[in-house]
């Protein structure tokens, strides 16, 4: 994951910017989760990149690829929520390791902390 852009308009949309660094034979799935303050999952989206029309193994190495995702609408109590993303092997359910300052213990990358349901 090279970066992201989050729009919080009436229909929240997330654009993820992916860059495949080496050839791989696994068609990873994306997991996008909204976590509450205790780390519980309040909303989750799991699917192949590009809804399966452009699987991970078909990506060219080194090319920046944007993917637009609509965030699922959720009815949550007011509070702060963490938006996290990761890739995992659908056969083993093992998350790919992440690195850098945004690494979490469970190998999900923290994108944003969102304030929902209040002003």
Rosetta blueprint (number, residue, H / E / L):
1 X L
2 X L
3 X E
4 X E
5 X E
6 X E
7 X E
8 X L
9 X L
10 X L
11 X L
12 X L
13 X E
14 X E
15 X E
16 X E
17 X E
18 X E
19 X E
20 X L
21 X L
22 X L
23 X L
24 X L
25 X L
26 X L
27 X L
28 X L
29 X E
30 X E
31 X E
32 X E
33 X E
34 X E
35 X E
36 X L
37 X L
38 X L
39 X L
40 X L
41 X E
42 X E
43 X E
44 X E
45 X E
46 X E
47 X E
48 X E
49 X H
50 X H
51 X H
52 X H
53 X L
54 X L
55 X L
56 X H
57 X H
58 X H
59 X L
60 X L
61 X L
62 X L
63 X L
64 X E
65 X E
66 X E
67 X E
68 X E
69 X E
70 X E
71 X L
72 X L
73 X L
74 X L
75 X L
76 X L
77 X L
78 X L
79 X E
80 X E
81 X E
82 X E
83 X E
84 X E
85 X E
86 X E
87 X E
88 X E
89 X L
90 X L
91 X L
92 X L
93 X L
94 X L
95 X E
96 X L
97 X L
98 X L
99 X L
100 X L
101 X L
102 X L
103 X E
104 X L
105 X L
106 X L
107 X L
108 X L
109 X E
110 X E
111 X E
112 X E
113 X E
114 X E
115 X E
116 X E
117 X L
118 X L
119 X L
